[in-house]
Amino acid sequence: MFESVCRNTGRIADADLCQTRFVQPPATRYVERDGTAIAYQVVGEGPLDLLLAHGFITHLDLQWTEPRFAGFLARLASFARLIVYDKPGTGLSDPIAHLPTLEERSADIEAVLDAAGSERAVLFGISEGGPSVLLLAATRPQRIVSLVLHGAFANLSEMLAAPERYSSSIAERAEREWQEIQDIIDHWGDGKRLAGRFAPSLGEMQQRFYGMFARAAASPRMARALVDTAMQIDVRDILSSVRVPTLVLHAEDDRVVPIEAGELLAAGIPDARFVRLPGSDHAYYIGANREEIFPDEIERFVTGTVGRSRTDRVLATVLFTDIAGSTRRAAELGDGAWRELLEQHDALVKQIVVDHDGRVVKQLGDGALSTFDGPAKAIRCAEALREAISRLGIELRAGIHTGECEAIGEDLGGLAVHIGARVSALAEPAEIVVSSTVKELVIGSGMQFTDRGEHELKGVPGAWRLYALGHERAPRAQLDGAVGYMRRSDRLAVSLARRMPRTMRLGARLASRDAARPEHPAEL
């Protein structure tokens, strides 16, 4: 563990002092969720919990061998109990066959919080880690103290798919950056290419470390899947449901996620504060004056007077189901037989909803309103209900929407509930219809949808695009672990990171000084 974690140093300017006190990286622990082991670490004894949700790739062991990386983490641990983890498929966590959905990523975070014994925490979402913490904050506000976002976004694809909505310079830059990121993936592990886009201020020796870090953290296939999925993420519809204090930070010349994406993100979150940071590094711990400005902003935000989240309003997925043609069926069966059929129907609904981690809010005659903390669960539940109910000789129709609901005791109210009911009313027998919000949130699940066009929903402003769930699932790209792509030198570096992290930090510090003073190499 540590002899000290910068407990008495007020600023990251004392990073060398902090780093020399590290004896070993914190112990790596594991929590299992759905058969996948997630690696995490806990460091520091601050009065509040801060979970770091990285974007793209991470490696818990190697992050402590890079001086600036380790120093930044130590700075966070000086005022908080810091929780860090590797996403499934990266770093020390289990390899995975398919990339999880955003909903599953949020569930991973909650599993780590539970394992670390954290009841309420500040979530620090970086890059594509941002949408995951946003979803969790909207659906579980009682567990979230506040949010800090860096280099994050709500949607990136629109800058490529609809460039006419942006200035020509922004659209051209987005297209150029996307092509360069594709080139990085095609040459995975090339530190110069990787650093040129994600951390342009790194020197040549540091770039080599960056390449080794990438090869150890993820396979090329995994890296490509992460990038492709990030380009499909769209959480714009849930931003207004984020009711916890939020700080959005973004480098003004970020070469991966344009600052305009950060500005739009902050504009969509109620009362979010936006801070522009100097520099062009997307990597949050690197850049001009970042070592002083960035952690100070975070500490000031999370330890100051922070308003508590409103827990009477929460982002939820509502599922409305009812029996198609119920009036005709009741007339055919008669009162007694119909009542018996409804009892069987209600019992099946209660059982299957609970089996899918949902809650039946209320029975609605020949239907039900149920709620879930994620849309994928609601869709799978609707499919299971459709199959089970069909065995009773009746057909179910379902409508699903994700939005902000108002908790009224055990009941739910608000516009999202009203929209869900209207969506359900447009479903055909044995059909599951979802809103566009739901469709966007289950990207990566393999679920396929048919566009049902735009509809005017009675009592709901604007036009709403709806989709019908298909019966088939799209094939998902097979992913693999990083081990098979690591060089012999990479394996040696990872081993050293575990056994002699101080030696690696010293080497990295010397390389950093060499890069900073190329005209006097002999002075080292």
Buried (B, 14 or more C-beta within 10 A) or exposed (E): EBEBBBBEBEBBEBBEBBBEBBEEBBEBBBBEBEEBEBBBBBBBEBEBBBBBBBBBBBBBBBBBBBBBBBBBBBBBBBBBBBBBBBBBBBBBBBBBEBBBBBBBBBBBBBBBBEBBEBEBBBBBBBBBBBBBBBBBBBBBBEBBBBBBBBBBBBBBBBBEEEBEEBEEEBBEBBEEBBEBBEEBBEEBBBBBBBBBBBBBBBBEBBBBBBBBBBBBBBBBBBBBBBBBBBBEBBBBBBBBBBBBBBBBBBBEBBBBBBBBBBBBBBEBBEEBEBBEBBBBBBBBBBBBEBBEBBBBBBBEBBBEEBEEBEEEBBBBBBBBBBBBEBEEBBEEBEEEEBEEBBEBBBEBBBBBBEEBBBBBBEBEEBBBBBBBBBBBBBBBBBBBBBEBBEEBEBBBBBBBBBBBBBBEEEEBEBBBBBBBBBBBBBBEEBBBBBBBBBBBBBBBBEBEBEEBEEBEBEEBEEEBEBBBBEEEEEEEEEBBBBEEBBEEEBBEBBEBBBEEBBEBBBBBBEBBEBBEEEEEEEEE
